[in-house]
Amino acid sequence: MLLLLVLLLALLLLLVVLLSLLDLEQLLGM
């Protein structure tokens, strides 16, 4: 159970980082 929770948290963090990077690229493009 703990491993599954850790993996889910890691995936959520990766998604947030990817979204933030995309937003930064869009802001720089503007």
C-alpha distance matrix in Angstrom:
0.0 3.8 5.4 5.2 6.3 8.7 10.0 10.7 12.4 14.3 15.5 16.7 18.5 20.1 21.3 22.8 24.5 25.9 27.2 28.8 30.4 31.8 33.1 34.8 36.4 37.7 39.1 40.7 42.2 43.8
3.8 0.0 3.8 5.4 5.1 6.1 8.6 9.9 10.5 12.2 14.2 15.3 16.5 18.3 20.0 21.1 22.5 24.3 25.8 26.9 28.5 30.3 31.6 32.8 34.6 36.2 37.3 38.8 40.5 42.2
5.4 3.8 0.0 3.8 5.5 5.1 6.1 8.6 9.9 10.5 12.3 14.3 15.3 16.4 18.4 20.0 21.0 22.5 24.3 25.7 26.9 28.6 30.2 31.4 32.9 34.7 36.0 37.3 38.8 40.7
5.2 5.4 3.8 0.0 3.8 5.5 5.1 6.2 8.6 9.8 10.6 12.3 14.3 15.3 16.6 18.5 20.0 21.1 22.6 24.4 25.7 27.0 28.6 30.3 31.6 33.1 34.6 36.1 37.4 39.2
6.3 5.1 5.5 3.8 0.0 3.8 5.5 5.1 6.2 8.6 9.9 10.6 12.3 14.3 15.4 16.6 18.4 20.0 21.1 22.6 24.4 25.8 27.0 28.6 30.4 31.7 32.9 34.6 36.2 37.7
8.7 6.1 5.1 5.5 3.8 0.0 3.8 5.5 5.1 6.1 8.6 9.9 10.5 12.3 14.3 15.4 16.5 18.3 20.0 21.0 22.5 24.4 25.7 26.8 28.6 30.3 31.4 32.8 34.5 36.2
10.0 8.6 6.1 5.1 5.5 3.8 0.0 3.8 5.5 5.0 6.2 8.7 9.9 10.5 12.4 14.3 15.3 16.4 18.4 19.9 21.0 22.6 24.3 25.7 27.0 28.7 30.2 31.5 32.9 34.8
10.7 9.9 8.6 6.2 5.1 5.5 3.8 0.0 3.8 5.4 5.1 6.2 8.7 9.9 10.6 12.4 14.3 15.4 16.5 18.4 20.0 21.2 22.6 24.4 25.8 27.1 28.6 30.3 31.6 33.2
12.4 10.5 9.9 8.6 6.2 5.1 5.5 3.8 0.0 3.8 5.5 5.1 6.2 8.6 9.9 10.6 12.3 14.2 15.3 16.5 18.4 20.0 21.0 22.5 24.4 25.8 26.8 28.5 30.2 31.7
14.3 12.2 10.5 9.8 8.6 6.1 5.0 5.4 3.8 0.0 3.8 5.4 5.1 6.2 8.7 9.9 10.6 12.3 14.2 15.3 16.4 18.4 19.9 21.0 22.5 24.4 25.6 26.8 28.5 30.4
15.5 14.2 12.3 10.6 9.9 8.6 6.2 5.1 5.5 3.8 0.0 3.8 5.4 5.1 6.2 8.7 9.9 10.5 12.3 14.2 15.3 16.5 18.3 19.9 21.1 22.6 24.3 25.7 26.9 28.8
16.7 15.3 14.3 12.3 10.6 9.9 8.7 6.2 5.1 5.4 3.8 0.0 3.8 5.4 5.1 6.2 8.7 9.9 10.6 12.3 14.2 15.4 16.5 18.3 20.0 21.1 22.5 24.3 25.7 27.1
18.5 16.5 15.3 14.3 12.3 10.5 9.9 8.7 6.2 5.1 5.4 3.8 0.0 3.8 5.4 5.1 6.2 8.6 9.9 10.5 12.3 14.3 15.3 16.4 18.4 20.0 20.9 22.4 24.2 25.8
20.1 18.3 16.4 15.3 14.3 12.3 10.5 9.9 8.6 6.2 5.1 5.4 3.8 0.0 3.8 5.5 5.1 6.1 8.5 9.8 10.5 12.3 14.2 15.2 16.5 18.4 19.9 20.9 22.4 24.4
21.3 20.0 18.4 16.6 15.4 14.3 12.4 10.6 9.9 8.7 6.2 5.1 5.4 3.8 0.0 3.8 5.5 5.1 6.1 8.5 9.9 10.6 12.2 14.2 15.3 16.5 18.3 19.9 21.0 22.7
22.8 21.1 20.0 18.5 16.6 15.4 14.3 12.4 10.6 9.9 8.7 6.2 5.1 5.5 3.8 0.0 3.8 5.5 5.1 6.1 8.6 9.9 10.5 12.2 14.2 15.3 16.3 18.2 19.8 21.1
24.5 22.5 21.0 20.0 18.4 16.5 15.3 14.3 12.3 10.6 9.9 8.7 6.2 5.1 5.5 3.8 0.0 3.8 5.5 5.1 6.1 8.6 9.8 10.4 12.3 14.2 15.2 16.3 18.2 20.0
25.9 24.3 22.5 21.1 20.0 18.3 16.4 15.4 14.2 12.3 10.5 9.9 8.6 6.1 5.1 5.5 3.8 0.0 3.8 5.5 5.1 6.2 8.6 9.8 10.6 12.4 14.2 15.3 16.4 18.5
27.2 25.8 24.3 22.6 21.1 20.0 18.4 16.5 15.3 14.2 12.3 10.6 9.9 8.5 6.1 5.1 5.5 3.8 0.0 3.8 5.4 5.1 6.1 8.6 9.9 10.6 12.3 14.2 15.2 16.6
28.8 26.9 25.7 24.4 22.6 21.0 19.9 18.4 16.5 15.3 14.2 12.3 10.5 9.8 8.5 6.1 5.1 5.5 3.8 0.0 3.8 5.5 5.0 6.1 8.6 9.8 10.4 12.2 14.1 15.3
30.4 28.5 26.9 25.7 24.4 22.5 21.0 20.0 18.4 16.4 15.3 14.2 12.3 10.5 9.9 8.6 6.1 5.1 5.4 3.8 0.0 3.8 5.4 5.0 6.2 8.6 9.8 10.5 12.2 14.3
31.8 30.3 28.6 27.0 25.8 24.4 22.6 21.2 20.0 18.4 16.5 15.4 14.3 12.3 10.6 9.9 8.6 6.2 5.1 5.5 3.8 0.0 3.8 5.4 5.1 6.2 8.6 9.9 10.4 12.5
33.1 31.6 30.2 28.6 27.0 25.7 24.3 22.6 21.0 19.9 18.3 16.5 15.3 14.2 12.2 10.5 9.8 8.6 6.1 5.0 5.4 3.8 0.0 3.8 5.4 5.1 6.1 8.6 9.7 10.7
34.8 32.8 31.4 30.3 28.6 26.8 25.7 24.4 22.5 21.0 19.9 18.3 16.4 15.2 14.2 12.2 10.4 9.8 8.6 6.1 5.0 5.4 3.8 0.0 3.8 5.4 5.0 6.1 8.5 9.8
36.4 34.6 32.9 31.6 30.4 28.6 27.0 25.8 24.4 22.5 21.1 20.0 18.4 16.5 15.3 14.2 12.3 10.6 9.9 8.6 6.2 5.1 5.4 3.8 0.0 3.8 5.5 5.1 6.0 8.7
37.7 36.2 34.7 33.1 31.7 30.3 28.7 27.1 25.8 24.4 22.6 21.1 20.0 18.4 16.5 15.3 14.2 12.4 10.6 9.8 8.6 6.2 5.1 5.4 3.8 0.0 3.8 5.5 5.0 6.3
39.1 37.3 36.0 34.6 32.9 31.4 30.2 28.6 26.8 25.6 24.3 22.5 20.9 19.9 18.3 16.3 15.2 14.2 12.3 10.4 9.8 8.6 6.1 5.0 5.5 3.8 0.0 3.8 5.4 5.1
40.7 38.8 37.3 36.1 34.6 32.8 31.5 30.3 28.5 26.8 25.7 24.3 22.4 20.9 19.9 18.2 16.3 15.3 14.2 12.2 10.5 9.9 8.6 6.1 5.1 5.5 3.8 0.0 3.8 5.3
42.2 40.5 38.8 37.4 36.2 34.5 32.9 31.6 30.2 28.5 26.9 25.7 24.2 22.4 21.0 19.8 18.2 16.4 15.2 14.1 12.2 10.4 9.7 8.5 6.0 5.0 5.4 3.8 0.0 3.8
43.8 42.2 40.7 39.2 37.7 36.2 34.8 33.2 31.7 30.4 28.8 27.1 25.8 24.4 22.7 21.1 20.0 18.5 16.6 15.3 14.3 12.5 10.7 9.8 8.7 6.3 5.1 5.3 3.8 0.0
